[in-house]
Amino acid sequence: MADDAEELEVEDEVVRKGDDAKAHKELNKLGGDAGGEKEMDTGKAQNALSKLASAQEAEAKAKAEREKELSKVKVSAADLQLVMSEMEVDEARADRVLRENGGDATAALRFLVNA
């Protein structure tokens, strides 16, 4: 029986990082006193949810902007073939790494060797 209680405590202890940790902290501020029920402030809950939504929107916007910047990078077919053959990666991976390294085959190869 004691082991069951310890297992439940261990399962409740989840490592949270980044935005997830912030959202978890904000939601914990809103309600619950660990033992009994407590009414939540609806305004605070809405505020926390809107902050989470805006953070997700900002992250999606930044990701889309990054993809747009990467799509502007010119990649030569010879460099693409070189990276694919030397590092034994598929075309999509080789293209992505080349774009992330500004189309520089040497930098892309170094990146893949160190990855």
TALINPE-V85863 format. One record per pair of residues at least 12 apart in sequence whose C-alpha atoms are under 6 Angstrom apart, sorted by sequence separation. I is the first residue (numbers start at 1). GAP is how many residues later the second one is. D is the distance in whole Angstrom. If there is no record, write none. Layout:
<<I;GAP;D> <I;GAP;D>>
This chain:
<<73;26;6> <79;26;6> <75;28;5> <70;29;6>>
